[in-house]
Amino acid sequence: MVTESPRAITASADELLAQVGTLRADADRMDGYARQLLATAATLSGCPAAPDWSRPALEQQAAACTTAAEQLRTAAEALDAHARSGGARH
C-alpha cells in the first residue's frame, strides 16, 4: 500500500527541467542498447554455433528497449509541459 506524505514535496521548475534532460538521455541510451542488441542478433544469425533462441531473445529485448525509450520520452514531454506551465514552484 502506498501512503502519501502529509507534506508534499514540490520541485522547482529548474529541478524538473533537469529531470527532463535525464529522462531524454536515458531514452537515448535505451535506443543505443536496442541498436546494440539488434547488431548482436544480426551477427549471431550467421553463426552456426549460436543457439536457436538467441536471435529471437535479443530481438525481443531490443523491442523492449525501444518501448522503454518511447515511454521515457513521453514522460519527459509531460514533465517538460508541467514544468513550463507553472506546475512547479518557482
C-alpha positions as protocol buffer text, in pm:
chain_id: "A"
residue {
  index: 1
  type: MET
  ca { x: 0 y: 0 z: 0 }
}
residue {
  index: 2
  type: VAL
  ca { x: 129 y: 342 z: -93 }
}
residue {
  index: 3
  type: THR
  ca { x: 87 y: 621 z: 156 }
}
residue {
  index: 4
  type: GLU
  ca { x: 124 y: 987 z: 91 }
}
residue {
  index: 5
  type: SER
  ca { x: 342 y: 1214 z: 293 }
}
residue {
  index: 6
  type: PRO
  ca { x: 149 y: 1481 z: 480 }
}
residue {
  index: 7
  type: ARG
  ca { x: 382 y: 1737 z: 329 }
}
residue {
  index: 8
  type: ALA
  ca { x: 402 y: 1736 z: -47 }
}
residue {
  index: 9
  type: ILE
  ca { x: 745 y: 1799 z: -187 }
}
residue {
  index: 10
  type: THR
  ca { x: 734 y: 2027 z: -488 }
}
residue {
  index: 11
  type: ALA
  ca { x: 1032 y: 2053 z: -716 }
}
residue {
  index: 12
  type: SER
  ca { x: 1134 y: 2379 z: -873 }
}
residue {
  index: 13
  type: ALA
  ca { x: 1098 y: 2431 z: -1246 }
}
residue {
  index: 14
  type: ASP
  ca { x: 1476 y: 2409 z: -1282 }
}
residue {
  index: 15
  type: GLU
  ca { x: 1481 y: 2076 z: -1097 }
}
residue {
  index: 16
  type: LEU
  ca { x: 1204 y: 1940 z: -1316 }
}
residue {
  index: 17
  type: LEU
  ca { x: 1377 y: 2056 z: -1633 }
}
residue {
  index: 18
  type: ALA
  ca { x: 1697 y: 1886 z: -1518 }
}
residue {
  index: 19
  type: GLN
  ca { x: 1496 y: 1566 z: -1471 }
}
residue {
  index: 20
  type: VAL
  ca { x: 1356 y: 1611 z: -1823 }
}
residue {
  index: 21
  type: GLY
  ca { x: 1713 y: 1614 z: -1953 }
}
residue {
  index: 22
  type: THR
  ca { x: 1793 y: 1298 z: -1758 }
}
residue {
  index: 23
  type: LEU
  ca { x: 1485 y: 1120 z: -1895 }
}
residue {
  index: 24
  type: ARG
  ca { x: 1577 y: 1216 z: -2250 }
}
residue {
  index: 25
  type: ALA
  ca { x: 1936 y: 1098 z: -2202 }
}
residue {
  index: 26
  type: ASP
  ca { x: 1808 y: 769 z: -2063 }
}
residue {
  index: 27
  type: ALA
  ca { x: 1580 y: 732 z: -2367 }
}
residue {
  index: 28
  type: ASP
  ca { x: 1875 y: 787 z: -2599 }
}
residue {
  index: 29
  type: ARG
  ca { x: 2071 y: 528 z: -2401 }
}
residue {
  index: 30
  type: MET
  ca { x: 1788 y: 275 z: -2436 }
}
residue {
  index: 31
  type: ASP
  ca { x: 1779 y: 336 z: -2813 }
}
residue {
  index: 32
  type: GLY
  ca { x: 2153 y: 267 z: -2819 }
}
residue {
  index: 33
  type: TYR
  ca { x: 2104 y: -58 z: -2630 }
}
residue {
  index: 34
  type: ALA
  ca { x: 1835 y: -160 z: -2880 }
}
residue {
  index: 35
  type: ARG
  ca { x: 2075 y: -96 z: -3170 }
}
residue {
  index: 36
  type: GLN
  ca { x: 2349 y: -299 z: -2998 }
}
residue {
  index: 37
  type: LEU
  ca { x: 2112 y: -589 z: -2933 }
}
residue {
  index: 38
  type: LEU
  ca { x: 1994 y: -592 z: -3294 }
}
residue {
  index: 39
  type: ALA
  ca { x: 2353 y: -579 z: -3419 }
}
residue {
  index: 40
  type: THR
  ca { x: 2439 y: -875 z: -3196 }
}
residue {
  index: 41
  type: ALA
  ca { x: 2132 y: -1065 z: -3321 }
}
residue {
  index: 42
  type: ALA
  ca { x: 2236 y: -1000 z: -3681 }
}
residue {
  index: 43
  type: THR
  ca { x: 2587 y: -1122 z: -3608 }
}
residue {
  index: 44
  type: LEU
  ca { x: 2456 y: -1437 z: -3443 }
}
residue {
  index: 45
  type: SER
  ca { x: 2228 y: -1513 z: -3737 }
}
residue {
  index: 46
  type: GLY
  ca { x: 2538 y: -1600 z: -3938 }
}
residue {
  index: 47
  type: CYS
  ca { x: 2694 y: -1808 z: -3662 }
}
residue {
  index: 48
  type: PRO
  ca { x: 2612 y: -2178 z: -3679 }
}
residue {
  index: 49
  type: ALA
  ca { x: 2715 y: -2229 z: -3315 }
}
residue {
  index: 50
  type: ALA
  ca { x: 2462 y: -1976 z: -3184 }
}
residue {
  index: 51
  type: PRO
  ca { x: 2162 y: -2127 z: -3005 }
}
residue {
  index: 52
  type: ASP
  ca { x: 1835 y: -2105 z: -3198 }
}
residue {
  index: 53
  type: TRP
  ca { x: 1672 y: -1899 z: -2924 }
}
residue {
  index: 54
  type: SER
  ca { x: 1943 y: -1631 z: -2913 }
}
residue {
  index: 55
  type: ARG
  ca { x: 1834 y: -1415 z: -3205 }
}
residue {
  index: 56
  type: PRO
  ca { x: 1462 y: -1401 z: -3113 }
}
residue {
  index: 57
  type: ALA
  ca { x: 1553 y: -1331 z: -2750 }
}
residue {
  index: 58
  type: LEU
  ca { x: 1785 y: -1045 z: -2847 }
}
residue {
  index: 59
  type: GLU
  ca { x: 1524 y: -902 z: -3084 }
}
residue {
  index: 60
  type: GLN
  ca { x: 1264 y: -917 z: -2807 }
}
residue {
  index: 61
  type: GLN
  ca { x: 1498 y: -737 z: -2569 }
}
residue {
  index: 62
  type: ALA
  ca { x: 1568 y: -474 z: -2836 }
}
residue {
  index: 63
  type: ALA
  ca { x: 1194 y: -418 z: -2878 }
}
residue {
  index: 64
  type: ALA
  ca { x: 1161 y: -376 z: -2500 }
}
residue {
  index: 65
  type: CYS
  ca { x: 1440 y: -118 z: -2504 }
}
residue {
  index: 66
  type: THR
  ca { x: 1268 y: 70 z: -2786 }
}
residue {
  index: 67
  type: THR
  ca { x: 940 y: 69 z: -2593 }
}
residue {
  index: 68
  type: ALA
  ca { x: 1116 y: 191 z: -2280 }
}
residue {
  index: 69
  type: ALA
  ca { x: 1278 y: 473 z: -2480 }
}
residue {
  index: 70
  type: GLU
  ca { x: 939 y: 580 z: -2613 }
}
residue {
  index: 71
  type: GLN
  ca { x: 791 y: 576 z: -2262 }
}
residue {
  index: 72
  type: LEU
  ca { x: 1082 y: 778 z: -2124 }
}
residue {
  index: 73
  type: ARG
  ca { x: 1037 y: 1038 z: -2398 }
}
residue {
  index: 74
  type: THR
  ca { x: 663 y: 1056 z: -2328 }
}
residue {
  index: 75
  type: ALA
  ca { x: 734 y: 1108 z: -1958 }
}
residue {
  index: 76
  type: ALA
  ca { x: 994 y: 1373 z: -2040 }
}
residue {
  index: 77
  type: GLU
  ca { x: 748 y: 1562 z: -2259 }
}
residue {
  index: 78
  type: ALA
  ca { x: 477 y: 1550 z: -1992 }
}
residue {
  index: 79
  type: LEU
  ca { x: 719 y: 1667 z: -1724 }
}
residue {
  index: 80
  type: ASP
  ca { x: 851 y: 1941 z: -1952 }
}
residue {
  index: 81
  type: ALA
  ca { x: 499 y: 2066 z: -2020 }
}
residue {
  index: 82
  type: HIS
  ca { x: 421 y: 2057 z: -1648 }
}
residue {
  index: 83
  type: ALA
  ca { x: 733 y: 2250 z: -1555 }
}
residue {
  index: 84
  type: ARG
  ca { x: 677 y: 2512 z: -1822 }
}
residue {
  index: 85
  type: SER
  ca { x: 307 y: 2555 z: -1741 }
}
residue {
  index: 86
  type: GLY
  ca { x: 384 y: 2673 z: -1391 }
}
residue {
  index: 87
  type: GLY
  ca { x: 308 y: 2343 z: -1223 }
}
residue {
  index: 88
  type: ALA
  ca { x: 636 y: 2359 z: -1039 }
}
residue {
  index: 89
  type: ARG
  ca { x: 728 y: 2600 z: -763 }
}
residue {
  index: 90
  type: HIS
  ca { x: 944 y: 2889 z: -874 }
}
